[in-house]
Amino acid sequence: MDALMTLAADPTVWAALGALIAMEVVLGIDNLIFISILTNKLPEHQRARGRRIGIGLALILRLGLLSTVAFIVQLTTPVISVFGKAFSWRDIILIAGGLFLVWKATKEIHHKVDPNRGPDIFDGSGAAAITFGGAIFQILLLDLVFSIDSIITAVGMTDHVPVMVIAVVVAVLVMLLAADPLARFIDKNPTIVMLALGFLLMIGTTLIGEGFGAHVPKGYIYAAMAFSALIEGLNMLSRRADRKQGR
């Protein structure tokens, strides 16, 4: 208790907490976009539950990883060398997660542009195109990748585990509050889906690059995402104006 009071009285701890919450919320955007796109492929009555479970799993994974901070730090220690290039478990996980994200985004983009594609949610027999369990499993895989990246970032920003726990919980609560509005917005604006899939493709490529040691500043990625979102927002306003004018 005394230790917590000492932390609470330290202004640098509050500064670290604020910076870490902001960072965790930004890092959670990637996770949230994937969850929203994937759960929107479920039957409507399962979507909200799928999002809640997916975000709940993200919280459990992050808190679980925080309880093993010493182990998380060791994930950056090289464990294998290929053609003279050393890879840690973190690198391997990032590469695997990036490949999965690129594969998933490419598959979804192909489905959207294929002129002979089947229905998006139901096939000819009326069966769901993606099962609830299948969606949760895919969300769990990406939750793991994003959680490891999130916690390693947290460990690099502060040494205080209580600060990390608070930041992670706040960030996940923000994800929980934003999940349904974001998913509804994506569902009601089909062109946003393609933009979001493009984001996932870029994020997946970045994860692969990070795994191979090519550091890409996150600011560049999020600036590109924000600019693309701004252009799409202007396109939506333009289409709305055309509809009002009967064009």
MOSULWO-V181495 format. One record per residue. N is the residue number from 0. RES is the residue in one letter. OMEGA is omega as a letter, one per 20 degrees, with the letter a starting at -180 (NA if undefined). Layout:
n,res,omega
N,RES,OMEGA
N,RES,OMEGA
This chain:
n,res,omega
0,M,r
1,D,r
2,A,r
3,L,r
4,M,r
5,T,r
6,L,a
7,A,a
8,A,a
9,D,a
10,P,a
11,T,r
12,V,r
13,W,r
14,A,r
15,A,r
16,L,r
17,G,r
18,A,a
19,L,r
20,I,r
21,A,a
22,M,a
23,E,r
24,V,r
25,V,r
26,L,r
27,G,a
28,I,r
29,D,a
30,N,a
31,L,r
32,I,a
33,F,r
34,I,a
35,S,a
36,I,a
37,L,a
38,T,r
39,N,r
40,K,r
41,L,r
42,P,a
43,E,a
44,H,a
45,Q,a
46,R,a
47,A,r
48,R,r
49,G,r
50,R,a
51,R,r
52,I,a
53,G,r
54,I,r
55,G,r
56,L,r
57,A,r
58,L,a
59,I,a
60,L,a
61,R,r
62,L,r
63,G,r
64,L,r
65,L,r
66,S,r
67,T,a
68,V,r
69,A,r
70,F,a
71,I,r
72,V,a
73,Q,a
74,L,r
75,T,r
76,T,a
77,P,a
78,V,a
79,I,r
80,S,r
81,V,a
82,F,r
83,G,r
84,K,a
85,A,r
86,F,r
87,S,r
88,W,r
89,R,r
90,D,a
91,I,a
92,I,r
93,L,r
94,I,r
95,A,r
96,G,r
97,G,r
98,L,r
99,F,a
100,L,r
101,V,r
102,W,a
103,K,a
104,A,r
105,T,r
106,K,a
107,E,r
108,I,r
109,H,r
110,H,a
111,K,a
112,V,a
113,D,a
114,P,a
115,N,a
116,R,r
117,G,r
118,P,a
119,D,a
120,I,a
121,F,r
122,D,a
123,G,a
124,S,a
125,G,r
126,A,a
127,A,a
128,A,r
129,I,a
130,T,r
131,F,r
132,G,r
133,G,r
134,A,a
135,I,r
136,F,r
137,Q,r
138,I,a
139,L,r
140,L,a
141,L,r
142,D,a
143,L,a
144,V,a
145,F,a
146,S,r
147,I,r
148,D,a
149,S,a
150,I,r
151,I,r
152,T,r
153,A,a
154,V,a
155,G,a
156,M,a
157,T,r
158,D,a
159,H,a
160,V,r
161,P,r
162,V,r
163,M,a
164,V,a
165,I,a
166,A,a
167,V,a
168,V,r
169,V,a
170,A,r
171,V,r
172,L,r
173,V,r
174,M,a
175,L,r
176,L,a
177,A,a
178,A,a
179,D,r
180,P,r
181,L,a
182,A,r
183,R,r
184,F,r
185,I,a
186,D,a
187,K,a
188,N,a
189,P,a
190,T,r
191,I,a
192,V,a
193,M,r
194,L,a
195,A,r
196,L,r
197,G,r
198,F,a
199,L,r
200,L,r
201,M,a
202,I,r
203,G,r
204,T,r
205,T,r
206,L,r
207,I,r
208,G,r
209,E,a
210,G,r
211,F,r
212,G,r
213,A,a
214,H,r
215,V,a
216,P,a
217,K,a
218,G,r
219,Y,a
220,I,a
221,Y,r
222,A,r
223,A,r
224,M,a
225,A,r
226,F,r
227,S,r
228,A,r
229,L,r
230,I,r
231,E,r
232,G,r
233,L,r
234,N,r
235,M,r
236,L,r
237,S,r
238,R,r
239,R,r
240,A,r
241,D,r
242,R,r
243,K,r
244,Q,r
245,G,r
246,R,NA
